[in-house]
Amino acid sequence: MTSILDGVDLRTQLAGANRLELLLFRLSGKQLFGINVFKVQEVIQCPPLTKIPKANPVVRGIANMRGKTISVMDLSMAIGSVPLDDIDNRFVIVTEYNCNTQGFMVGSVDRIINMNWEDIKPPPKGAAASSYMTAVTQVDKELVEIIDVEKVMSEVLGASELIDSQSLLEGLDSSKQHILVVDDSVVARHQVTSVLDQLGVTYTECRNGREALDQLRLWASEGRDLLPWLALVISDIEMPSMDGYSLTSAIRKEPGMESLYVILHSSLSGVFNESMTSKVGANQFLPKYEPNVLAKAVSDRLRVHQQEHGLDD
């Protein structure tokens, strides 16, 4: 099954072209799900698992892989469905999210498909908040659900959202500054805005790059002087309709927005993504999710923005 990922390095050329490749899989039923190949290290037959006492029931055990111990989560259980049975005949998708390696147990693996982000749509309004869908698409007339992995990991593993705000707030006046937050994951947006709330800065949220670009153009059409007011844009990379790379490229070509400060904040960690950040013109790349790292990057930018535009007078 590892052969399904042969040549994965060649797929990196899709990034920045608003394209992606999805690994399609099924859990306990007929529903088809997808995950970005960029986050997948390998796909293997489920190895022997060692149970962990008092662990979250979703974690079916740990496995030793290539000298590294990883947790294996039952993705069917994680999204509220029935546990996978006959685990010896199931598969594990080994992924890297938020700078951590973990395995997701799935029922079966289908194939890899090449798609345009414009064909990946947000879930129906009202569905994302109560479900584990972050996007949907169609393949051969079959609905494919893309799972909000940030939500799964937050619920299973937990994540601190508190920051060392006292030191970060010294000398900072955020009252005249604003931030645009762009992420298709409800949980990821909440993690970012929790940090911003603690820093006392106002923000606007968008679910994908297309919404964000439309919002920026709306502000400009209303006569708002963006540069003194909008301190930065914090954007995810993976998003339906328009990804973060394409959003950044579009901002750099938009009259009056060329010098907006853009942070790409993504679970797509790795050297390649830092290189792509520079290629598309973003100012900074931050891997998800370290609240203090994000808070420091934001507070540092707010201070510079404050000085550049005389907002501390």
C-alpha positions, 0 to 999 in steps of 0.5 A: 500500500505504500506504493500509492504514495510513490513519487509524492515529492513530484506532487509538491509542484501542485502547491501554489497553482491552487491545486491539490491531490486527495487520498480517498478512503472509506471508514466503516461504510460506503461514504468516501472521505479525502485527505490532502496527500501533502499531509500523508507520509505513508499508508500501511497495513495496520501494525500490531498496536499496544493499548495505552491505559486510560487513553482516549478511546479513539486512540486504539493504541500505539505502534513502533514505526521506523524507530518512532512511536506514534499514536493510532486513532480510529478515525471512524470513532473520532467523527462519531461513527462506529469503531472499526473492527477486524483492525488487522485488516485495516489500514493506517494513514501516517500523517504529519499535522501540527508538527506531530506524526500520528496515524489514522486508522481507516477501513480501506484506501481507494486512490489518489486524485488530482483536483483544483481547489476551486472544485473543493467547496465549503460544507453547507452553511450550518453543517460545519459547526456541528459536523467534522466536515471542513469541505466537500467535493464530488468524484465520479458523481460520488460525494467526498467529505474532507474531514476537519482534522484540526477538530479531531485532534483538538478533541482527542489530544487537546490543546492549550489556548492560553498565552503568556499575555503579560509580557506580550502586551507590554507597550502594545496598543492594539485598539486601532489595529485589525486582523483578517483571519482565514481558515476553513476549520472552525476549530482552527479559527477558534484557536487563532481568535482565542489568541487574538482575544487575549491580545485585545485585537479585533479581527474579521473571520473568513472561511477560505481565500476567496471569501478573504479576497472578496472581503479585502476588495469590499473594504477597499471599495468602501474607501477604507485605508487598509494599510494603517488599519489592517495590521496583518492577514493570518491565513491557512494554506489548505482551503476550499475555493482558493488556498492560502498560497493563491490568496497571497499571490492575489493580494500581492497583485491587488492595487493598494494591497501589495504590501499587506503583511501575510502570515501563512499559518498551517499544519502543512509544516515542513521546509517546502512550505517555508520555501513556498511561503517566500515564493508566493510573497508571504512574510512569514510561515508558522506551523500550527499550533503553538499559541505562544509562538503565534501570539509572539508573531502577532504581537511583534507585527502589531508593534511594528505596524503601530510604529510604522503608522504612528498609531502609538501617538 
